[in-house]
């Protein structure tokens, strides 16, 4: 509570400073040709006093809006920092509209809309930064203030839980490690941080060593009797046990809890988008694709010229991929390999850092993800979405369906240029098909417009720093 009060005071200070700066930018600063900035009293009749007198009402409206849009709640959910920015933006827009309305109806605010616009922009930036720095400070918690926990299980589900507790510091857990069978494979994001403690026989050693008060159980490999033998002594010791259902069960279908007949029931539904969701998503795709096409057309023109100079093959590489409802479509990319190379190598899934078939300029295109730009036309044709599971080639899909349960469920939505799996590993997950499927099914089950926007913002950040591209 004290932290929130201080946060509110910082926001209040930022709001007041923003409106004073807005007044200065409008009435005291002039930008001439050549971006020459000069200072002076350009509007002698624009007195600062009315603006200062209205700050109490402006501050109340802004703080009310921030509370109304839940900006002061703890960060929760997927990509929580982006969610917080969106909430700040919505709160700022709402506050600005209220102030405009009060200016017209009650006259409590002076008449310059430019001051409002300047203040809105400054506030969005400053409040976002204040909340970001506050979150970064809270993450640096003394070790004794973190709750030490241990995870029973080392399988894929357990590693997904380990990842969540390790990287989302808002949970205030310090994971000392995981016990169980020696893991055969560590998921990509935990390769340098997964701490395997040993088999189940070492549980009590670490319980006593770290004085654990809480243990997570996520393994699906134990029988009911084995689970009981592990849990009962821990409960008798006063240790809190937290168990989670199979993550595979949760992501492979959409599960909802009901109590319609007096018993707890689970409803399992087909994991796909509703007609309304599909229309909303399609409208967003077309709108954004047209904007991206206009912005990136000079870049694409440059790439076409460069590819023509580099080799004699075509500039567009066409490849058949599996799309919505397992329908085959032709996906477009800028050519990054010599023409006819696949006649020599056959279809290949390349892991990160294995650009052995790409040309010199092609490696640059892949690194910057510019080679994906022609897929804008796939989006406009209705064959792809901006966000969704990445489409695979039929050659590989036929293999994956045989080996991996539920792989075909990812074809219930349009494939995407980017996706939830891409921002959690990008090229590194190309050869980890089961991990990528886990992310794809989670995305389908939890789709929302905000989720797509979060993924887009995160993708832009990854692309700009060339992170994870092959």
C-alpha positions as CSV (number, residue, x, y, z in Angstrom):
1,X,0.0,0.0,0.0
2,X,2.8,2.4,0.9
3,X,4.5,1.6,-2.5
4,X,1.2,2.5,-4.3
5,X,0.9,5.8,-2.4
6,X,4.4,6.8,-3.4
7,X,3.7,5.7,-7.0
8,X,0.5,7.8,-7.0
9,X,2.5,10.8,-5.7
10,X,5.1,10.4,-8.5
11,X,2.3,10.2,-11.1
12,X,0.6,13.3,-9.6
13,X,3.9,15.2,-9.8
14,X,4.4,14.0,-13.4
15,X,0.9,15.0,-14.4
16,X,1.3,18.6,-13.1
17,X,4.8,19.0,-14.7
18,X,3.4,17.7,-18.0
19,X,0.7,20.4,-18.2
20,X,3.2,23.1,-17.3
21,X,5.5,21.8,-20.0
22,X,2.5,21.7,-22.4
23,X,1.8,25.4,-21.7
24,X,5.5,26.2,-22.3
25,X,5.6,24.3,-25.6
26,X,2.5,26.0,-26.9
27,X,3.0,29.6,-25.7
28,X,6.7,30.1,-25.0
29,X,8.6,28.0,-27.6
30,X,8.7,28.5,-31.4
31,X,10.1,26.1,-33.9
32,X,11.2,27.9,-37.1
33,X,12.3,26.4,-40.4
34,X,15.4,24.3,-40.1
35,X,14.1,23.2,-36.6
36,X,15.6,26.3,-35.0
37,X,14.0,26.5,-31.5
38,X,13.6,29.9,-30.0
39,X,12.1,31.1,-26.6
40,X,9.9,34.1,-26.1
41,X,6.6,35.5,-25.1
42,X,4.8,34.7,-28.3
43,X,1.3,34.9,-26.9
44,X,1.2,37.8,-24.4
45,X,-2.4,37.3,-23.6
46,X,-2.0,33.6,-22.7
47,X,-1.6,33.9,-18.9
48,X,-0.3,30.9,-17.0
49,X,-2.4,31.5,-13.9
50,X,-5.7,29.9,-15.3
51,X,-3.7,26.8,-16.2
52,X,-2.2,26.6,-12.7
53,X,-5.6,27.0,-11.1
54,X,-7.1,24.2,-13.2
55,X,-4.4,21.7,-12.2
56,X,-6.3,20.4,-9.2
57,X,-9.2,19.3,-11.4
58,X,-6.9,18.0,-14.1
59,X,-4.9,15.9,-11.5
60,X,-8.1,14.4,-10.0
61,X,-9.4,13.4,-13.5
62,X,-6.0,11.8,-14.4
63,X,-5.7,9.9,-11.1
64,X,-9.3,8.7,-11.4
65,X,-8.7,7.5,-14.9
66,X,-5.5,5.6,-13.9
67,X,-7.4,3.9,-11.1
68,X,-10.4,3.2,-13.4
69,X,-8.2,1.5,-16.0
70,X,-6.5,-0.6,-13.3
71,X,-3.0,0.9,-13.8
72,X,-2.3,0.5,-10.1
73,X,-3.0,-3.2,-10.0
74,X,-0.1,-5.6,-9.9
75,X,1.2,-6.7,-13.2
76,X,-0.4,-10.0,-14.1
77,X,-0.7,-12.2,-17.1
78,X,1.2,-12.5,-20.4
79,X,3.4,-9.6,-21.5
80,X,2.2,-7.7,-18.4
81,X,4.4,-4.6,-19.1
82,X,2.8,-4.1,-22.5
83,X,-0.6,-4.6,-20.9
84,X,0.2,-1.8,-18.4
85,X,1.3,0.5,-21.2
86,X,-2.0,-0.1,-23.0
87,X,-3.9,0.7,-19.8
88,X,-1.9,3.9,-19.3
89,X,-2.7,4.9,-22.8
90,X,-6.4,4.2,-22.4
91,X,-6.5,6.1,-19.1
92,X,-4.7,9.1,-20.7
93,X,-7.0,9.2,-23.6
94,X,-10.1,8.9,-21.3
95,X,-8.7,11.7,-19.0
96,X,-8.0,14.0,-22.0
97,X,-11.6,13.5,-23.3
98,X,-13.0,14.2,-19.9
99,X,-11.0,17.4,-19.6
100,X,-12.1,18.5,-23.0
101,X,-15.7,17.9,-22.0
102,X,-15.3,19.8,-18.8
103,X,-13.7,22.6,-20.7
104,X,-16.8,22.9,-22.9
105,X,-19.5,22.3,-20.2
106,X,-18.0,23.7,-17.0
107,X,-15.2,25.9,-18.3
108,X,-12.8,24.7,-15.6
109,X,-9.9,24.4,-18.1
110,X,-8.5,27.1,-20.4
111,X,-9.2,26.9,-24.1
112,X,-6.0,25.5,-25.7
113,X,-6.3,22.0,-27.0
114,X,-2.6,22.0,-28.0
115,X,-1.7,22.1,-24.3
116,X,-3.9,19.1,-23.7
117,X,-2.3,17.2,-26.6
118,X,1.3,18.0,-25.5
119,X,0.4,17.1,-21.9
120,X,-1.2,13.8,-23.0
121,X,2.0,12.8,-24.9
122,X,4.3,13.8,-22.1
123,X,2.2,12.0,-19.5
124,X,2.0,8.7,-21.4
125,X,5.8,8.7,-21.7
126,X,6.6,9.9,-18.2
127,X,4.0,7.7,-16.3
128,X,5.1,4.6,-18.3
129,X,8.7,5.3,-17.4
130,X,7.8,5.9,-13.7
131,X,5.9,2.5,-13.5
132,X,8.7,0.7,-15.4
133,X,11.4,2.0,-13.1
134,X,9.3,1.2,-10.1
135,X,8.8,-2.4,-11.4
136,X,12.5,-2.8,-12.0
137,X,13.3,-1.6,-8.5
138,X,10.8,-4.0,-7.0
139,X,12.4,-6.9,-8.9
140,X,15.6,-6.2,-7.0
141,X,14.4,-7.7,-3.8
142,X,16.7,-8.9,-1.0
143,X,17.0,-12.7,-1.1
144,X,15.4,-13.1,2.3
145,X,12.2,-11.4,1.0
146,X,11.7,-14.0,-1.7
147,X,9.8,-17.2,-1.0
148,X,12.1,-20.1,-1.7
149,X,10.3,-22.9,-3.5
150,X,11.2,-26.2,-5.0
151,X,9.5,-27.9,-8.0
152,X,8.7,-31.6,-8.0
153,X,9.0,-32.7,-11.6
154,X,11.4,-32.2,-14.5
155,X,9.2,-32.9,-17.5
156,X,8.0,-30.3,-20.0
157,X,5.2,-29.1,-17.7
158,X,7.5,-28.7,-14.8
159,X,10.0,-26.7,-16.9
160,X,7.1,-24.5,-18.2
161,X,6.3,-23.8,-14.5
162,X,10.0,-23.3,-13.7
163,X,10.2,-20.7,-16.5
164,X,7.2,-18.8,-15.3
165,X,8.4,-18.6,-11.7
166,X,12.0,-17.8,-12.6
167,X,11.4,-15.0,-15.1
168,X,8.2,-13.3,-13.7
169,X,9.6,-11.7,-10.6
170,X,6.2,-10.3,-9.6
171,X,5.4,-13.7,-8.1
172,X,8.2,-13.1,-5.5
173,X,9.5,-16.7,-5.7
174,X,13.1,-17.9,-5.7
175,X,13.2,-21.3,-7.3
176,X,16.0,-23.3,-5.8
177,X,15.7,-26.1,-8.4
178,X,13.7,-29.1,-9.5
179,X,13.8,-32.8,-8.4
180,X,12.7,-35.8,-10.3
181,X,14.1,-37.9,-13.2
182,X,17.2,-36.6,-15.0
183,X,15.6,-34.4,-17.8
184,X,16.5,-35.6,-21.3
185,X,15.9,-32.2,-22.7
186,X,15.8,-28.6,-21.3
187,X,13.5,-26.1,-23.0
188,X,15.3,-23.3,-24.9
189,X,14.6,-20.5,-22.4
190,X,16.0,-22.5,-19.4
191,X,19.2,-23.9,-21.0
192,X,21.4,-21.7,-18.8
193,X,19.3,-21.4,-15.7
194,X,17.6,-24.8,-15.0
195,X,18.9,-26.3,-11.7
196,X,18.5,-30.0,-11.5
197,X,18.8,-31.1,-7.8
198,X,18.5,-34.9,-8.1
199,X,15.8,-37.5,-7.8
200,X,13.0,-37.6,-5.3
201,X,15.2,-39.0,-2.6
202,X,16.8,-35.6,-2.1
203,X,13.6,-33.7,-1.3
204,X,14.0,-33.6,2.4
205,X,17.7,-32.6,2.2
206,X,16.7,-29.4,0.4
207,X,13.6,-28.8,2.5
208,X,15.7,-28.8,5.7
209,X,18.6,-26.9,4.1
210,X,16.5,-24.0,2.8
211,X,13.7,-24.3,5.4
212,X,11.1,-24.5,2.6
213,X,7.5,-23.6,3.4
214,X,6.1,-24.1,-0.1
215,X,6.6,-26.8,-2.9
216,X,5.1,-26.9,-6.4
217,X,4.2,-30.3,-7.8
218,X,3.7,-30.4,-11.5
219,X,5.0,-33.8,-12.7
220,X,2.7,-36.1,-14.6
221,X,5.0,-39.1,-14.3
222,X,4.0,-40.3,-10.8
223,X,1.2,-42.7,-9.9
224,X,-1.4,-41.7,-7.4
225,X,0.3,-43.9,-4.7
226,X,3.7,-42.4,-5.4
227,X,2.2,-38.9,-5.2
228,X,0.6,-39.6,-1.9
229,X,3.8,-41.0,-0.5
230,X,5.5,-37.8,-1.4
231,X,2.8,-35.3,-0.4
232,X,1.6,-36.7,3.0
233,X,4.9,-36.3,4.9
234,X,5.3,-32.8,3.5
235,X,1.8,-31.7,4.5
236,X,2.4,-33.2,8.0
237,X,5.5,-31.0,8.2
238,X,3.4,-27.9,7.6
239,X,4.6,-27.3,4.1
240,X,2.1,-25.8,1.6
241,X,1.7,-27.9,-1.5
242,X,0.6,-26.3,-4.8
243,X,-0.3,-28.6,-7.6
244,X,-1.2,-27.7,-11.2
245,X,-3.0,-29.8,-13.8
246,X,-1.3,-31.1,-16.9
247,X,-0.2,-28.1,-19.0
248,X,-0.7,-30.3,-22.0
249,X,-4.4,-30.8,-21.1
250,X,-4.8,-27.1,-20.6
251,X,-3.3,-26.0,-23.9
252,X,-4.5,-28.8,-26.2
253,X,-8.1,-27.9,-25.6
254,X,-10.1,-25.0,-24.2
255,X,-11.2,-26.1,-20.8
256,X,-13.8,-24.3,-18.7
257,X,-15.0,-25.1,-15.2
258,X,-18.7,-25.4,-14.4
259,X,-20.9,-26.4,-11.4
260,X,-24.2,-26.8,-13.2
261,X,-25.4,-30.0,-11.4
262,X,-23.8,-29.5,-8.0
263,X,-20.5,-31.2,-9.0
264,X,-17.4,-29.5,-10.3
265,X,-17.3,-30.3,-14.1
266,X,-14.9,-29.4,-16.9
267,X,-16.2,-28.5,-20.3
268,X,-13.8,-29.2,-23.1
269,X,-14.4,-27.1,-26.2
270,X,-12.9,-27.0,-29.7
271,X,-9.9,-24.6,-29.6
272,X,-10.6,-22.2,-32.5
273,X,-11.8,-18.6,-33.0
274,X,-15.4,-17.7,-33.1
275,X,-16.9,-16.1,-36.2
276,X,-16.9,-12.7,-34.5
277,X,-13.3,-13.1,-33.4
278,X,-12.3,-14.1,-36.9
279,X,-13.9,-11.0,-38.4
280,X,-12.2,-8.7,-35.9
281,X,-8.8,-10.3,-36.4
282,X,-9.2,-10.2,-40.2
283,X,-10.1,-6.5,-40.1
284,X,-7.0,-5.8,-38.0
285,X,-4.9,-7.8,-40.4
286,X,-6.0,-5.9,-43.5
287,X,-5.7,-2.5,-41.8
288,X,-2.1,-3.2,-40.5
289,X,-1.0,-4.9,-43.7
290,X,-1.9,-1.9,-45.8
291,X,0.0,0.4,-43.4
292,X,3.0,-1.9,-43.4
293,X,3.0,-2.1,-47.2
294,X,3.0,1.7,-47.5
295,X,5.8,2.1,-45.0
296,X,8.0,-0.7,-46.2
297,X,7.6,-0.3,-50.0
298,X,10.9,1.6,-50.3
299,X,12.7,-1.1,-48.4
300,X,11.2,-3.8,-50.6
301,X,12.2,-1.9,-53.7
302,X,15.8,-1.7,-52.5
303,X,15.8,-5.5,-51.7
304,X,14.5,-6.3,-55.2
305,X,17.3,-4.3,-56.8
306,X,19.9,-5.8,-54.5
307,X,18.8,-9.4,-55.2
308,X,18.8,-8.8,-58.9
309,X,22.4,-7.6,-58.7
310,X,23.4,-10.5,-56.5
311,X,22.1,-13.4,-58.5
312,X,20.2,-14.3,-61.7
313,X,17.3,-16.1,-60.0
314,X,13.9,-14.7,-59.1
315,X,13.7,-12.2,-56.2
316,X,10.6,-13.9,-54.7
317,X,10.9,-17.4,-53.3
318,X,7.6,-19.3,-53.4
319,X,6.9,-22.3,-51.2
320,X,3.9,-24.4,-50.5
321,X,2.8,-24.3,-46.8
322,X,-0.1,-25.7,-44.8
323,X,-2.7,-23.1,-43.8
324,X,-6.1,-22.8,-42.3
325,X,-8.0,-26.1,-42.1
326,X,-4.9,-27.9,-43.6
327,X,-5.4,-26.1,-46.9
328,X,-2.2,-25.7,-49.0
329,X,-1.2,-22.2,-50.1
330,X,1.8,-20.5,-51.6
331,X,3.8,-18.4,-49.2
332,X,6.1,-15.6,-50.4
333,X,9.5,-14.6,-49.2
334,X,12.4,-12.7,-50.6
335,X,14.9,-15.2,-51.9
336,X,17.8,-15.8,-49.5
337,X,19.3,-18.9,-51.1
338,X,20.7,-19.7,-54.5
339,X,18.1,-20.8,-57.0
340,X,17.7,-24.6,-57.1
341,X,19.6,-25.3,-53.9
342,X,16.8,-27.6,-52.5
343,X,17.3,-30.0,-55.4
344,X,20.7,-30.7,-53.8
345,X,19.7,-30.7,-50.1
346,X,16.0,-31.5,-50.0
347,X,13.7,-29.9,-47.4
348,X,15.6,-28.8,-44.3
349,X,14.7,-27.4,-40.9
350,X,17.6,-25.2,-39.8
351,X,18.4,-24.5,-36.2
352,X,19.6,-21.1,-35.1
353,X,23.0,-20.1,-36.5
354,X,22.9,-22.7,-39.3
355,X,22.5,-20.4,-42.3
356,X,24.7,-22.7,-44.4
357,X,22.4,-22.4,-47.5
358,X,21.8,-18.7,-47.5
359,X,23.7,-16.2,-49.6
360,X,25.6,-13.3,-48.1
361,X,22.8,-10.8,-48.6
362,X,20.3,-13.5,-47.8
363,X,21.8,-13.9,-44.3
364,X,21.3,-10.2,-43.7
365,X,17.7,-10.4,-44.9
366,X,17.0,-13.3,-42.5
367,X,18.8,-11.6,-39.6
368,X,16.7,-8.5,-40.0
369,X,13.5,-10.5,-40.9
370,X,13.2,-8.4,-44.0
371,X,12.8,-11.6,-46.1
372,X,9.3,-12.0,-44.5
373,X,7.9,-8.7,-46.0
374,X,6.3,-10.3,-49.1
375,X,4.0,-12.2,-46.8
376,X,2.0,-8.9,-46.6
377,X,0.5,-10.1,-49.9
378,X,-0.4,-13.5,-48.3
379,X,-2.2,-11.5,-45.6
380,X,-4.1,-9.4,-48.0
381,X,-5.1,-12.5,-50.0
382,X,-6.6,-14.0,-46.8
383,X,-4.1,-16.9,-46.6
384,X,-2.2,-15.6,-43.6
385,X,-2.6,-13.4,-40.5
386,X,-0.1,-11.0,-39.0
387,X,-0.2,-13.0,-35.8
388,X,-0.6,-16.8,-35.6
389,X,1.3,-20.1,-35.7
390,X,4.0,-20.1,-38.3
391,X,3.0,-22.2,-41.3
392,X,5.0,-25.4,-41.9
393,X,5.7,-27.3,-45.2
394,X,3.5,-30.3,-46.0
395,X,6.6,-32.5,-46.0
396,X,7.2,-31.8,-42.3
397,X,3.5,-31.6,-41.3
398,X,3.0,-35.2,-42.4
399,X,5.9,-36.2,-40.1
400,X,4.9,-34.1,-37.2
401,X,1.3,-35.3,-37.1
402,X,2.5,-38.9,-36.8
403,X,4.9,-38.1,-34.0
404,X,3.2,-35.3,-32.0
405,X,-0.4,-35.5,-30.7
406,X,-2.6,-32.6,-31.6
407,X,-0.2,-31.0,-34.0
408,X,-3.0,-30.6,-36.5
409,X,-4.9,-28.4,-34.1
410,X,-2.7,-25.4,-35.0
411,X,-4.3,-25.4,-38.4
412,X,-7.7,-24.3,-36.9
413,X,-6.6,-20.6,-37.3
414,X,-4.8,-18.7,-40.0
415,X,-1.0,-19.1,-39.9
416,X,0.9,-15.9,-39.0
417,X,4.0,-13.9,-39.9
418,X,4.8,-13.7,-36.2
419,X,3.4,-15.5,-33.2
420,X,3.5,-16.4,-29.6
421,X,6.1,-19.1,-30.3
422,X,8.2,-16.7,-32.3
423,X,8.6,-14.1,-29.5
424,X,9.5,-16.9,-27.1
425,X,12.3,-18.4,-29.1
426,X,12.0,-17.5,-32.8
427,X,14.5,-19.6,-34.9
428,X,15.7,-21.5,-31.8
429,X,12.3,-23.3,-31.7
430,X,12.4,-24.3,-35.3
431,X,13.8,-27.8,-34.4
432,X,11.8,-28.0,-31.1
433,X,8.4,-28.7,-32.6
434,X,6.8,-30.0,-29.4
435,X,7.7,-26.8,-27.5
436,X,6.5,-24.6,-30.4
437,X,3.2,-26.5,-30.5
438,X,2.7,-25.7,-26.8
439,X,3.0,-22.0,-27.4
440,X,0.8,-22.2,-30.5
441,X,-2.1,-24.0,-28.7
442,X,-1.8,-21.5,-25.8
443,X,-2.2,-18.7,-28.3
444,X,-5.3,-20.2,-29.9
445,X,-7.0,-20.8,-26.6
446,X,-6.2,-17.4,-25.2
447,X,-6.6,-15.2,-28.3
448,X,-7.8,-11.6,-27.9
449,X,-7.2,-8.4,-29.8
450,X,-5.0,-7.2,-26.9
451,X,-3.0,-10.4,-27.0
452,X,-2.3,-9.8,-30.7
453,X,-1.2,-6.2,-30.1
454,X,1.1,-7.4,-27.3
455,X,2.8,-9.9,-29.6
456,X,3.1,-7.3,-32.3
457,X,4.8,-4.8,-29.9
458,X,7.1,-7.6,-28.6
459,X,7.9,-8.7,-32.2
460,X,9.0,-5.2,-33.2
461,X,11.3,-5.1,-30.2
462,X,12.9,-8.4,-31.2
463,X,13.3,-7.5,-34.8
464,X,14.9,-4.1,-34.1
465,X,17.6,-5.8,-32.0
466,X,17.9,-8.8,-34.4
467,X,17.2,-11.1,-31.5
468,X,16.6,-14.8,-32.1
469,X,16.4,-14.6,-35.9
470,X,18.2,-17.2,-38.0
